[in-house]
Amino acid sequence: MLEGGTIGHAYLLGRSESRARLAAIVDAFGQNADKRELLEECLVAPVSARLALERQRKAEETASTRVDFFTLVRGENQ
């Protein structure tokens, strides 16, 4: 519970009480309009940027191994 009485909720796999508590705090911050901008700036934006960078790196890696296949047409059947 935050100072203003906002209660956050979280469900996680595993038994990490500290991770569940942090997730619930993030949820509580997200419910507060005054804190939502701070949450976006400090948590959501950096994570989104990191995920986008990872997707870009993976796409570049995949593109570098791309093989173009083509079919040669013999002139006999024309």
C-alpha positions as a printed NumPy array, in Angstrom:
array([[  0.   ,   0.   ,   0.   ],
       [  1.287,   3.442,  -0.904],
       [  1.052,   6.462,   1.386],
       [ -2.21 ,   7.616,  -0.196],
       [ -3.834,   4.242,   0.464],
       [ -3.506,   2.913,  -3.095],
       [ -3.172,  -0.857,  -3.103],
       [ -1.351,  -2.622,  -5.917],
       [ -1.825,  -6.23 ,  -6.968],
       [  0.553,  -8.622,  -8.709],
       [  0.681, -12.264,  -9.74 ],
       [  4.01 , -13.845, -10.624],
       [  5.305, -17.309, -11.256],
       [  7.529, -18.624,  -8.532],
       [  7.921, -17.652,  -4.898],
       [  9.875, -14.408,  -4.962],
       [  8.15 , -12.205,  -2.42 ],
       [ 10.393,  -9.232,  -3.247],
       [  9.565,  -9.401,  -6.973],
       [  5.85 ,  -9.684,  -6.215],
       [  6.059,  -6.71 ,  -3.866],
       [  7.858,  -4.619,  -6.505],
       [  5.294,  -5.561,  -9.14 ],
       [  2.471,  -4.573,  -6.771],
       [  4.167,  -1.221,  -6.096],
       [  4.427,  -0.613,  -9.847],
       [  0.728,  -1.461, -10.172],
       [ -0.152,   0.974,  -7.366],
       [  1.912,   3.729,  -9.015],
       [  0.118,   3.063, -12.292],
       [ -3.232,   3.643, -10.605],
       [ -2.168,   7.105,  -9.434],
       [ -2.456,   9.713, -12.205],
       [  0.244,  11.879, -10.588],
       [  2.746,   9.002, -10.485],
       [  1.877,   7.484, -13.858],
       [  4.08 ,   9.907, -15.826],
       [  7.045,   9.168, -13.557],
       [  6.426,   5.442, -13.962],
       [  6.32 ,   5.822, -17.758],
       [  9.539,   7.862, -17.801],
       [ 11.571,   5.752, -15.372],
       [ 10.374,   2.235, -16.106],
       [  8.201,   1.754, -19.181],
       [ 10.176,   3.916, -21.644],
       [ 13.609,   2.369, -20.875],
       [ 12.238,  -1.183, -21.005],
       [ 10.409,  -0.464, -24.268],
       [ 13.592,   1.01 , -25.76 ],
       [ 15.622,  -2.026, -24.694],
       [ 13.095,  -4.445, -26.177],
       [ 13.019,  -2.484, -29.452],
       [ 16.821,  -2.589, -29.618],
       [ 16.816,  -6.342, -29.   ],
       [ 14.226,  -6.848, -31.769],
       [ 16.307,  -4.715, -34.141],
       [ 19.504,  -6.649, -33.362],
       [ 17.737,  -9.953, -33.878],
       [ 16.281,  -8.75 , -37.197],
       [ 19.724,  -7.591, -38.352],
       [ 21.265, -10.912, -37.323],
       [ 18.564, -12.821, -39.15 ],
       [ 18.904, -10.635, -42.254],
       [ 22.658, -11.239, -42.387],
       [ 22.076, -14.986, -42.76 ],
       [ 19.301, -14.684, -45.343],
       [ 19.644, -16.807, -48.444],
       [ 17.824, -15.815, -51.632],
       [ 16.65 , -18.777, -53.659],
       [ 15.665, -18.425, -57.274],
       [ 14.634, -20.797, -60.034],
       [ 16.365, -20.916, -63.363],
       [ 14.076, -21.496, -66.3  ],
       [ 15.494, -23.593, -69.102],
       [ 14.659, -22.494, -72.593],
       [ 13.324, -25.882, -73.708],
       [  9.718, -25.369, -72.561],
       [  9.087, -21.968, -74.092]])
